[in-house]
Each structure stands twice: as C-alpha cells, then as structure tokens.
C-alpha cells in the first residue's frame, strides 16, 4: 500500500494488512496526533486497511 505521511512529507510503500492503529504503530506514528484517510475517506483506528488501499496520515493541528 502507498502511505503518505504529511508530517514528514514522505510517501512509503509498505505491505500491510490489519487495523489502522496497528499500521500507525508499525510506522512509529502517535495515533493521538493524526487523522487517517483510506482512499480519501476518514477512517477510525479500528478499521481494517489492506495492500490495495491508499493511506494518508494527516497531522492534527490545535491551538488557542
């Protein structure tokens, strides 16, 4: 699957099948700091992702 990580601006090709949370853990990305999209639709951490998906890991911005 193709995984774009917004924070670093890099795109990685990885072989993975499992939950979005497990994918983030394998990429060493903190799940509390990002939103994940699968094929341009926001998904939750417990949803499954597979090799045919296009994943984007987008940074969450907060401020006051």
C-alpha positions as CSV (number, residue, x, y, z in Angstrom):
1,X,0.0,0.0,0.0
2,X,1.0,3.6,-0.5
3,X,1.2,5.6,2.7
4,X,1.7,9.4,2.7
5,X,2.8,10.9,6.0
6,X,2.1,14.6,6.0
7,X,4.3,15.5,8.9
8,X,7.5,14.3,7.1
9,X,6.2,14.8,3.5
10,X,7.2,11.3,2.6
11,X,5.4,8.5,0.8
12,X,6.2,4.9,1.7
13,X,5.2,1.7,0.0
14,X,4.5,-0.9,2.6
15,X,3.0,-4.4,2.7
16,X,0.4,-4.5,5.5
17,X,-3.0,-5.9,6.4
18,X,-4.6,-5.1,9.7
19,X,-6.1,-2.2,11.6
20,X,-5.2,1.4,11.0
21,X,-3.9,1.6,14.6
22,X,-1.5,-1.3,14.0
23,X,-0.3,0.3,10.8
24,X,0.5,3.5,12.7
25,X,2.3,1.5,15.4
26,X,4.4,-0.2,12.7
27,X,5.2,3.3,11.2
28,X,6.0,4.6,14.7
29,X,3.4,7.3,14.4
30,X,1.5,8.5,17.5
31,X,-2.2,7.8,16.8
32,X,-3.3,10.7,19.0
33,X,-1.6,13.2,16.8
34,X,-3.1,12.2,13.4
35,X,-6.1,11.5,11.3
36,X,-6.0,8.7,8.8
37,X,-7.7,8.6,5.4
38,X,-8.2,5.4,3.3
39,X,-8.9,6.2,-0.3
40,X,-9.6,9.8,0.6
41,X,-12.2,9.0,3.3
42,X,-11.5,9.4,7.1
43,X,-11.4,6.2,9.0
44,X,-11.2,5.2,12.6
45,X,-8.3,3.4,14.2
46,X,-10.2,0.1,14.5
47,X,-11.0,-0.1,10.8
48,X,-9.1,-2.6,8.5
49,X,-6.6,-1.5,5.9
50,X,-5.1,-3.7,3.2
51,X,-2.4,-3.5,0.5
52,X,-4.8,-2.2,-2.2
53,X,-5.6,0.9,-0.1
54,X,-4.1,4.4,-0.4
55,X,-3.5,5.8,3.0
56,X,-2.8,9.3,4.2
57,X,-1.6,10.1,7.7
58,X,-2.6,13.7,8.3
59,X,-1.4,15.9,11.2
60,X,-4.0,17.3,13.6
61,X,-3.4,20.9,14.3
62,X,-4.7,22.5,17.5
63,X,-4.2,25.9,19.0
64,X,-5.7,28.6,21.0
